Amino acid sequence: MTVWDDLVGQDRVREQLGAAARDADALVTVQSEGGTVPPGSKMTHAWLFTGPPGSGRSTAARAFAAALQCTSPDRALGGAPGCGFCDGCHTALIGTHADVDVIRTDLLSIGVKETRELVRRAQLSPAVGRWQVIVMEDADRLTEGAGNVLLKAVEEPAPRTVWLLCAPSIEDVLPTIRSRCRLLTLRTPPVEAVADVLIRRDGIDPERAASAARATQGHIGRARRLATDERARARRAAVLKLPLRVQDVGGCLKAAQELIDTASDDAKQMAEEVDVKETEDMKAALGGVAGGRMPRGTAGAMKELEDRQKRRRTRTQRDSLDLALTELTGFYRDVLALQLGSRLALANTDVRDAIDRVAGSSTPERTLRRIEAVIACRTALDRNVSPLLAVEAMTMALRAG
């Protein structure tokens, strides 16, 4: 199993990254001898991976990082980088390689302070590998100030440092940064390919795998969770009942409140799993005693931790709401396909009765307005509108059509 096997339906990207990893070896040799980059080299110091959610942006970046650190003996015989078995590949993929930093955030944004520390680390020479690789999975969450800090490092990189930035689209990254990166655009994987991965790698029942892949329209992570998590299936089923519950004002307001409550429960569940241990670890690190008072001078550190946990809960709630809105969009997309007589395969075949009822009781124009209402709700949430107000406005718009 090579490092590229998790890249589902991205053959062109695999070829480009494989060629760049091969050229990277020659580039290291040239740099060590004080030469210049050979013409036509497919390797460069900064990459930008873009693509829709679920396309595998971070998976591609981590696979490329592993290929750059590959130490397989077959390399000397002309073997392709990224064997997946050597120490370099293995440690890079599981996150323990000394020269591969994977940056992800569970907060709403990445600030200047964190970015400055990252830039400082990027100036160091590789400790054990060929390259110092920085994988930033959420480059779209950089604040403007943090983006300007990162720009300097991308403009003037250390000789053996490679930046791998991931974002949904090029518009999510500062123009000055993306102009200095080589762009790789991933596509949504085919539903059949996602189902095959779930069956082959995760041992999921073929029927359930096909249903999950179809329902998530090729989003690998969501498909895996839907196929393996009963709670995720129950939450999705509740969301897809919403279009039938917005028949009156009372039903709209109740459905909105339940949607918010579900998202809050998700955030609370994550907090229970993470926050308690994180808090106890921090107290122990600061010299606190279980059940006793904290030492002097530690209040600021504890307050900073509490603020970070609060921001993480906010993002978890927003992510849960965004997933529900994505599923609603998919429902109305199926409704519109039926109304227009499209041959497009339906994503939500498990709720075909509800889709038929909504399609038969409305028009394509009303369905389009409902899709626009869901999109408007997502936009409002991005602008920090109160989640309950945004969702209530959406459900009322769904009722009106």
GIPECOR-V138555 format. One record per residue. RES is the residue in one letter. SS is DSSP state (H for helix, E for strand, L for the rest). PHI is phi in whole degrees, 0 to 359 (* if undefined). PSI is psi in radians with two decimals (NA if undefined). Layout:
res ss phi psi
RES SS PHI PSI
RES SS PHI PSI
This chain:
res ss phi psi
M L * 2.03
T L 274 2.99
V L 292 -0.28
W L 272 -0.11
D L 294 -0.43
D L 276 -0.08
L L 277 1.68
V L 274 2.14
G L 67 0.48
Q L 235 0.89
D H 301 -0.74
R H 295 -0.73
V H 295 -0.70
R H 301 -0.76
E H 296 -0.75
Q H 295 -0.78
L H 290 -0.65
G H 297 -0.74
A H 295 -0.69
A H 294 -0.69
A H 296 -0.63
R H 293 -0.74
D H 291 -0.42
A H 298 -0.64
D H 300 -0.79
A H 295 -0.62
L H 293 -0.68
V H 299 -0.75
T H 297 -0.76
V H 298 -0.78
Q H 295 -0.69
S H 294 -0.44
E L 264 0.07
G L 78 0.30
G L 272 -3.02
T L 253 2.85
V L 296 2.25
P L 294 2.52
P L 296 2.49
G L 81 0.10
S L 295 2.37
K L 270 0.02
M L 262 2.43
T L 216 3.00
H L 272 -0.23
A E 217 2.32
W E 230 2.57
L E 235 2.01
F E 262 2.07
T E 237 2.80
G L 159 2.81
P L 295 2.80
P L 305 2.35
G L 90 -0.07
S L 284 -0.33
G L 101 0.59
R H 301 -0.94
S H 292 -0.56
T H 297 -0.76
A H 296 -0.72
A H 295 -0.76
R H 293 -0.65
A H 296 -0.72
F H 294 -0.72
A H 301 -0.73
A H 294 -0.71
A H 296 -0.62
L H 293 -0.44
Q L 259 0.10
C L 300 2.30
T L 239 0.42
S L 300 2.39
P H 300 -0.43
D H 294 -0.32
R H 299 -0.64
A H 293 -0.36
L H 259 0.22
G L 93 0.19
G L 292 2.67
A L 288 2.48
P L 290 2.62
G L 96 0.77
C L 295 -0.55
G L 90 -0.15
F L 246 -0.47
C L 290 2.97
D H 296 -0.67
G H 297 -0.83
C H 296 -0.83
H H 298 -0.86
T H 292 -0.58
A H 294 -0.69
L H 289 -0.62
I H 269 -0.05
G L 90 0.36
T L 245 0.10
H L 288 2.36
A L 295 -0.41
D L 248 0.27
V E 235 1.98
D E 254 2.11
V E 256 2.04
I E 254 2.04
R L 225 2.72
T L 230 2.50
D L 256 0.28
L L 255 3.13
L L 283 -0.39
S L 205 2.89
I E 250 2.12
G L 266 -3.12
V H 295 -0.74
K H 301 -0.84
E H 295 -0.66
T H 291 -0.66
R H 298 -0.70
E H 295 -0.68
L H 295 -0.75
V H 297 -0.68
R H 299 -0.78
R H 295 -0.57
A H 292 -0.31
Q L 279 -0.18
L L 284 2.65
S L 282 2.69
P L 302 2.46
A L 275 -0.79
V L 230 -0.37
G L 258 -3.01
R L 280 -0.55
W L 227 2.66
Q E 265 1.97
V E 248 2.22
I E 247 1.98
V E 257 1.99
M E 252 1.79
E L 286 -0.38
D L 236 0.94
A H 297 -0.41
D H 288 -0.21
R H 264 0.09
L E 294 2.30
T L 291 2.92
E H 299 -0.72
G H 296 -0.72
A H 294 -0.64
G H 297 -0.67
N H 292 -0.60
V H 295 -0.77
L H 294 -0.58
L H 304 -0.75
K H 300 -0.71
A H 290 -0.62
V H 286 -0.57
E H 291 -0.71
E L 234 1.25
P L 286 2.71
A L 294 2.64
P L 304 -0.59
R L 244 0.52
T E 249 2.39
V E 236 2.24
W E 259 2.25
L E 238 1.79
L E 258 2.45
C E 237 2.35
A E 203 2.70
P L 299 -0.65
S L 209 2.90
I H 293 -0.44
E H 292 -0.29
D H 277 -0.01
V L 237 2.51
L L 306 2.39
P H 305 -0.63
T H 293 -0.49
I H 279 -0.86
R H 295 -0.45
S L 290 -0.26
R L 255 0.14
C L 245 2.67
R E 273 2.20
L E 271 2.32
L E 234 2.13
T E 252 2.12
L L 264 2.66
R L 253 2.89
T L 293 2.21
P L 296 2.58
P L 299 2.53
V H 303 -0.72
E H 296 -0.66
A H 292 -0.67
V H 295 -0.76
A H 299 -0.70
D H 297 -0.70
V H 296 -0.75
L H 298 -0.66
I H 287 -0.82
R H 285 -0.74
R H 265 -0.60
D H 255 -0.06
G L 66 0.52
I L 275 2.52
D L 305 2.32
P H 305 -0.71
E H 293 -0.76
R H 292 -0.67
A H 298 -0.77
A H 296 -0.71
S H 295 -0.76
A H 293 -0.74
A H 295 -0.69
R H 291 -0.74
A H 294 -0.57
T L 263 0.03
Q L 53 0.79
G L 89 0.13
H L 279 1.90
I H 296 -0.85
G H 297 -0.79
R H 293 -0.64
A H 296 -0.74
R H 297 -0.76
R H 294 -0.73
L H 296 -0.61
A H 283 -0.40
T H 247 -0.24
D L 244 1.96
E H 298 -0.63
R H 296 -0.67
A H 295 -0.68
R H 293 -0.69
A H 294 -0.71
R H 295 -0.72
R H 296 -0.74
A H 300 -0.68
A H 294 -0.70
V H 296 -0.71
L H 285 -0.13
K L 275 -0.28
L H 303 -0.75
P H 302 -0.42
L H 270 -0.08
R L 255 0.00
V L 258 0.79
Q L 278 -0.42
D L 219 3.01
V H 298 -0.74
G H 300 -0.75
G H 296 -0.65
C H 297 -0.85
L H 293 -0.67
K H 293 -0.76
A H 298 -0.70
A H 297 -0.77
Q H 296 -0.69
E H 293 -0.62
L H 295 -0.75
I H 295 -0.74
D H 298 -0.70
T H 297 -0.76
A H 296 -0.68
S H 294 -0.65
D H 296 -0.68
D H 299 -0.77
A H 296 -0.70
K H 294 -0.70
Q H 297 -0.76
M H 295 -0.67
A H 297 -0.72
E H 295 -0.59
E H 282 -0.54
V H 248 -0.81
D H 297 -0.72
V H 298 -0.86
K H 296 -0.72
E H 298 -0.72
T H 293 -0.77
E H 296 -0.69
D H 296 -0.71
M H 295 -0.76
K H 298 -0.73
A H 296 -0.71
A H 294 -0.52
L L 270 0.03
G L 90 0.29
G L 284 2.76
V L 247 2.39
A L 305 2.17
G L 81 -0.08
G L 251 -3.14
R L 281 2.67
M L 281 2.60
P L 299 2.77
R L 298 2.55
G L 85 0.06
T L 257 -0.07
A H 298 -0.67
G H 297 -0.73
A H 295 -0.71
M H 292 -0.65
K H 294 -0.68
E H 297 -0.71
L H 296 -0.76
E H 298 -0.72
D H 296 -0.71
R H 295 -0.70
Q H 294 -0.63
K H 294 -0.74
R H 295 -0.61
R H 293 -0.71
R H 297 -0.66
T H 297 -0.76
R H 294 -0.70
T H 300 -0.74
Q H 296 -0.77
R H 297 -0.72
D H 296 -0.69
S H 294 -0.74
L H 296 -0.72
D H 297 -0.67
L H 296 -0.74
A H 298 -0.71
L H 292 -0.61
T H 297 -0.71
E H 292 -0.64
L H 296 -0.72
T H 300 -0.73
G H 297 -0.64
F H 298 -0.87
Y H 288 -0.44
R H 297 -0.73
D H 295 -0.70
V H 301 -0.82
L H 296 -0.66
A H 299 -0.73
L H 294 -0.76
Q H 295 -0.55
L L 267 0.00
G L 69 0.50
S L 288 2.63
R L 271 0.09
L L 298 2.33
A L 294 2.38
L L 285 2.50
A L 274 -0.63
N L 252 1.05
T H 294 -0.37
D H 288 -0.25
V H 239 0.68
R H 301 -0.62
D H 299 -0.77
A H 294 -0.69
I H 297 -0.75
D H 298 -0.72
R H 296 -0.81
V H 292 -0.70
A H 296 -0.67
G H 284 -0.35
S L 258 0.14
S L 215 -3.02
T L 239 2.86
P H 302 -0.63
E H 297 -0.75
R H 293 -0.64
T H 296 -0.72
L H 297 -0.70
R H 295 -0.61
R H 292 -0.71
I H 298 -0.71
E H 297 -0.60
A H 294 -0.69
V H 294 -0.75
I H 296 -0.69
A H 296 -0.62
C H 295 -0.76
R H 299 -0.72
T H 297 -0.74
A H 298 -0.71
L H 295 -0.65
D H 296 -0.46
R L 264 0.28
N L 67 0.49
V L 292 2.57
S L 308 2.17
P H 306 -0.74
L H 295 -0.76
L H 296 -0.72
A H 295 -0.75
V H 288 -0.65
E H 298 -0.74
A H 299 -0.67
M H 294 -0.84
T H 296 -0.62
M H 295 -0.67
A H 292 -0.60
L H 295 -0.67
R H 295 -0.76
A H 290 -0.60
G L 75 NA
